[in-house]
Amino acid sequence: MDGKLYIVPTPIGNLEDITLRALRILKEVDLILAEDTRTSKKLLKHYEINNALASYHMHNEHDKVAALVKQIQEGKTIALISDAGTPGISDPGYLLVLEATKNNVEVECLPGATALIPALVQSALPTDKFSFYGFLPQKKGRKTIIEQIGKEDRTVVLYESPHRMKKLVEQLLEYIGDRPFSYSREISKLHHEQYRGTVKEALNHLEENIVKGEYVVVIGRSHE
């Protein structure tokens, strides 16, 4: 293969959720860049993929990006994967894609797993228009963004970690009030949970249940 950067989605839970093409590309490239090599080795070992592996994450991407682009220009094929899902969606990837395209390096993103689409579709909230906010800032600007979400005339999807989930729902109730609400937890895994209700009902539910796993939150649109 000529020099090229492949963005390769990996399973968000169930290891079967990877395409045949993704497996072929991972076996053919010269180098696989992984957000956490320890996590990715489990997937690669499962599919008997033994290609060269290097770390590429938010703490080293600025230092590595120029050298990686140069390697591709010299003819290397590189695949970028993250711990789960599609790189660039709340995961490292944007900077490498940006620098590659600036330097006329061919970039191809394979279709595949991402958590936000399954969560949106199974939320039973409108899917004709939606906004994706990723992870909200932990402190500065958080209230402002939540208030902005409250004014959206479309369904909103965002990610939240387990230790901040209850706080998020409390803030939603305080800043934008009660409205249709859904979350998906541990999508495609053994203990997957799908919740549908309202913000207020979700708060009661979370107070009575153990909060574990990564959450994809779906919030109903404003009717103002």
Secondary structure, 3 states (H helix, E strand, C coil): CCCEEEECCECCCCCCCCCHHHHHHHHHCCEEEECCHHHHHHHHHHCCCCCEEEECCCCCHHHHHHHHHHHHHCCCEEEEECCCECCCCCCCCHHHHHHHHHCCCCEEECCCCCCHHHHHHHCCCCCCCEEEEEECCCCCCHHHHHHHHHCCCCEEEEEECHHHHHHHHHHHHHHHCCCEEEEEECCCCCCCEEEEEEHHHHHHHHHHCCCCCCEEEEECCCCC
